[in-house]
């Protein structure tokens, strides 16, 4: 059985993991999504929650800006 401090250490590790990997992935997702014409805030949240998977999903998004320009002409 783990002590209280052992459980607290695990929670601290989870927060550290979130800040070390989640925030950079969220920022990169937001930047990619914004450049492609999607909501930066939603993709920031997706990047923080899903880390690398969110980043892969944001990289695979179709470009709305180019699609809108292509349809107009």
C-alpha positions in Angstrom: 0.0 0.0 0.0 1.4 3.4 -0.9 1.6 6.2 1.5 -0.1 9.6 1.1 3.2 11.1 -0.1 3.7 8.4 -2.7 0.3 9.2 -4.2 1.1 12.9 -4.1 4.3 12.2 -5.9 2.4 10.4 -8.7 0.0 13.4 -9.1 3.0 15.7 -9.2 4.5 13.6 -11.9 1.3 13.8 -13.9 1.2 17.6 -13.7 4.9 17.8 -14.7 4.2 15.5 -17.7 1.3 17.7 -18.7 3.3 20.9 -18.6 6.4 19.4 -20.2 4.7 17.7 -23.1 1.1 19.0 -23.1 1.7 22.7 -23.4 4.3 22.6 -26.2 2.0 20.2 -28.1 -1.0 22.4 -27.5 0.9 25.5 -28.8 2.1 23.6 -31.9 -1.5 22.3 -32.5 -2.9 25.8 -32.1 -0.4 27.3 -34.5 -1.0 24.6 -37.2 -4.7 24.8 -36.9 -4.7 28.6 -37.0 -2.6 28.6 -40.2 -5.0 26.2 -41.8 -8.1 28.2 -40.8 -9.4 26.3 -37.8 -10.0 27.4 -34.2 -6.7 27.8 -32.4 -8.3 27.5 -28.9 -10.0 24.2 -29.7 -6.9 22.7 -31.1 -4.8 24.0 -28.2 -7.1 22.1 -25.9 -6.8 19.0 -28.1 -3.0 19.3 -28.1 -2.9 19.6 -24.3 -5.2 16.6 -23.8 -4.0 14.3 -26.4 -0.3 15.4 -26.7 1.4 13.7 -29.7 -1.9 12.3 -31.1 -3.4 15.8 -31.2 -0.3 17.1 -33.0 -0.6 14.4 -35.6 -4.3 15.1 -36.1 -3.6 18.9 -36.5 -0.9 18.2 -39.0 -3.3 16.0 -41.0 -6.1 18.7 -41.2 -7.1 19.8 -44.6 -6.3 23.5 -45.3 -9.6 25.5 -45.2 -8.0 28.6 -46.5 -6.7 27.1 -49.7 -9.9 25.2 -50.2 -11.9 28.4 -50.0 -9.6 30.2 -52.5 -9.9 27.2 -54.8 -13.7 27.1 -54.8 -14.0 30.9 -55.5 -12.0 30.6 -58.8 
